[in-house]
Amino acid sequence: MDHHSLREGLLRLAANHRWTWKFSARSLLDSLPGSAPGRHPFEVASQMSQSELEEYASNGDHVSALSAELADLEAIVRDAPAPRIAYCSPEFGITARLPQYSGGLGVLAGDHLKAASDAKLPLVGVGLFYREGFFRQFIEDGGQAERYVVQDPALIGARDTGQVVTVPMPGREVSAKIWVLEVGRVHLVLLDTDVEGNGAEDRAITDRLYGGDRRHRLEQEMVLGVGGSRALEALGMEISVFHLNEGHAGFLTLDLMDRVMNGGSLAEAIESVRSSLVFTTHTPVPAGIDRFHADLITPYLALWAERWGTDLAQVWELGADPEHADSFNMAALALRLCRQANGVSQLHGEVSRNLFSGVGMGDSITHVTNGVHARTWVSEEGQSVFDEVAGTSWDSGDVDAWQRIAQLDGERIKAIKDANVAHLADLVGAATGHKLRPDSLVIGFARRFAPYKRAALLFEQEDALTDLLDDQDRPVHFLYAGKAHPMDEPGKELISKIVDFAERRGAGGGFTFIPGYDMDIARALVAGCDIWLNTPIRPREASGTSGQKAALNGGLNCSILDGWWAEMFESDNGWAIPETDDAETRDQAEARATLSLLEEIALLYHQRPEEFIARIRSSWRTLGPRVTAARMLRDYEETVYLT
């Protein structure tokens, strides 16, 4: 392989993000000179010097490994079906090296694409390319601070399609360039307004994920929806199902109706497009719904009313908020136009039917419980053992495979956990200077710091928490991580409170906050923690997926019965935190209950380890087949996409 072919081969491997869940490909790319955490391998390969290429080419093992990986990749790509389903989302979490996600919604979307690739589902993703992505977190003066890093699509393997679409805005047309990222067999179409011909403000529409004011958010969603619809058409994709992952892409419906109006009525256009639209809601509370005030959105809707020769009031009614007469509700828009809608857990389906009762499909909302992409989230050590004892079908949710995994002997389970904890300990030490005692029960809490998730719940009983931490006979170590939105002051206050407590405890105090939360840190945490703690106010956790990732790695869940845990908890596969219905005493009571339960768990872990291992086996047996994104995709295919 000559040097030119070598570089081209490395670029080809790095451009397809299958390496994010194929360890051998990631290991090869991470071995390149210049590779570093957070640096995309496409950038690394593109900037290798001639001498570095020569040295790399001189290693026959490297060249052979690259040839094998490329052959495997090409076989996968050759097998890709033409897309028929468009999965539209404002964010996609593919890898920490592409900070185009903020949290659970985006990571779920990334897992959705990866599972679709594995299953050969004819799906394409549609999103925005944010030049500055989502912020990188660091701790300054005891609290969260943010830093944005500009990304060049040419250095992340994005393919320039050479095509541009336009999106109508009041008084102007905004142009959006179409980029395509490869995710295994699946393509991810991304729109970018930072192009010549747009004014400075329009070039900044796709600057940051969830940045800016309400107008900025509205125009991002116009580009995502209308621009996304037009991009798929420009690329010649014949889409039969448009899946709206939350309401952010809801304006896609306007462009679909525009294609079929032809002088007909709005009602006829709605019925014409309804069969192609499905909607997933992720919010269990009214405050989580995307709304735009009439003063802001009316000029945007007026463009379509004028285009169709339709009264503005008719267009407004498509998204009229049932509770707020002056607001346009994106969830209501989707529910009035889609043929099917679902929540993301059984409990969330019930909550959503109550929340959206009387609004379009609101009374008929079903549920598809979220799942996680197993080979993205299970550690390399775990995957190696699972493949050996259960074959390679365990990641698809195969029941028999998980039965075999659940029969692993205690020594092999301990070996997996020890390897995962060692990696986690290295990360904690490098990021914070704190040390994990090798005999500690490691308890993890990592997620978006929204107030309802109650990251600081245990501080309601700080004396009891301190007593638990000071028990040297049964040592525990809490690891916390997570971000708050830059504008979420209550969430940032929670982080400050936790950071302060961790600093007061000191490096050996058994309590650590890990800054810079991203998918890499999340992967280490869900693999290395013994207990995964979740303390939301029920029923405000629509689903949650971090506990599913922990379960696949042999971590045990200790959680309020909310989201996915409410339907999958069994008496011996984890622990349910007792709840109280009294809102005034809830935090105090549930903090006491949580700490009391954690004391029992610490006792079990340290004094009856065989029983603790038995719970891991039970967790694998009962949860392994149910929490994978492969199972989730089958549910979508059978109950949503093909109905």
JOBELFEN-V471586 format. One record per backbone hydrogen bond with DSSP energy under -1.0 kcal/mol. NH is the residue of the N-H (numbers start at 1). CO is the residue of the C=O. If there is no record, write none. Layout:
# JOBELFEN-V471586
NH/CO
NH/CO
This chain:
# JOBELFEN-V471586
6/2
7/3
8/4
9/5
10/6
11/7
12/8
13/9
14/10
15/11
17/182
19/16
20/17
21/18
26/22
27/23
28/24
29/25
30/26
32/29
35/32
39/36
44/40
45/41
46/42
47/43
53/49
54/50
55/51
56/52
57/53
58/54
59/56
63/59
64/60
65/61
66/62
67/63
68/64
69/65
70/66
71/67
72/68
73/69
74/70
75/71
76/72
77/73
78/74
80/77
84/122
85/122
86/241
87/124
88/243
89/126
92/100
93/106
98/95
100/98
107/103
108/104
109/105
110/106
111/107
112/108
113/109
114/110
115/111
116/112
117/113
118/114
119/115
120/117
121/116
123/121
124/85
125/187
126/87
127/189
129/191
131/206
132/207
134/99
136/147
138/145
140/143
143/140
145/138
147/136
151/131
155/152
156/153
158/153
159/180
161/178
165/176
167/174
169/172
172/169
174/167
176/165
177/192
178/163
179/190
180/159
181/188
183/186
186/183
188/181
189/125
190/179
191/127
192/177
195/193
198/195
203/199
205/202
207/204
209/133
211/208
217/213
218/214
219/215
220/216
221/217
222/218
223/219
224/220
225/221
226/222
227/222
229/225
230/226
231/227
232/228
233/229
234/230
235/231
236/233
237/232
239/237
240/84
241/84
242/276
243/86
244/278
245/88
246/244
246/280
250/247
252/249
253/250
255/251
256/252
257/253
258/254
259/255
264/261
269/265
270/266
271/267
272/268
273/269
274/270
276/273
277/274
278/242
279/340
280/244
281/342
288/285
289/286
292/328
294/326
297/293
298/294
301/297
302/298
305/301
306/302
307/303
308/304
310/305
314/311
315/311
316/312
317/313
319/316
321/327
327/324
328/292
329/319
330/290
333/329
334/330
335/331
336/332
337/333
338/334
339/277
342/279
343/366
349/345
350/346
351/347
352/348
353/349
354/350
355/351
356/352
359/356
361/335
362/359
364/361
366/341
368/343
370/344
372/627
376/373
377/373
378/374
383/379
384/380
385/381
386/382
387/383
388/384
389/385
390/386
391/387
396/393
397/394
398/393
402/398
403/399
404/400
405/401
406/402
407/404
408/405
413/409
414/410
415/411
416/412
417/413
418/414
419/415
420/416
421/417
422/418
423/419
424/420
425/421
426/422
427/423
428/424
429/425
430/426
431/427
432/428
433/429
435/507
440/437
441/475
443/477
444/531
445/479
447/481
449/483
450/448
453/450
454/451
457/454
459/456
460/457
461/458
462/459
465/461
466/462
467/463
468/464
469/465
470/466
472/470
477/441
478/510
479/443
480/512
481/445
488/485
489/487
492/488
493/489
494/490
495/491
496/492
497/493
498/494
499/495
500/496
501/497
502/498
503/499
504/500
505/501
506/502
509/506
512/478
514/480
522/518
523/519
524/520
525/521
526/522
527/523
528/524
529/525
530/442
531/442
532/556
533/444
534/558
537/452
540/537
549/545
550/546
551/547
552/548
553/549
554/551
555/550
556/530
558/532
559/575
560/534
562/560
564/543
565/562
567/564
568/564
569/565
573/570
575/557
577/559
586/582
589/585
590/586
591/587
592/588
593/589
594/590
595/591
596/592
597/593
598/594
599/595
600/596
601/597
602/598
603/599
604/600
605/601
606/602
607/603
608/604
612/608
613/609
614/610
615/611
616/612
617/613
618/614
619/615
620/616
621/617
622/618
623/619
624/620
626/623
627/623
629/372
632/628
633/629
634/630
635/631
636/632
637/633
638/634
639/635
640/636
641/636
642/637
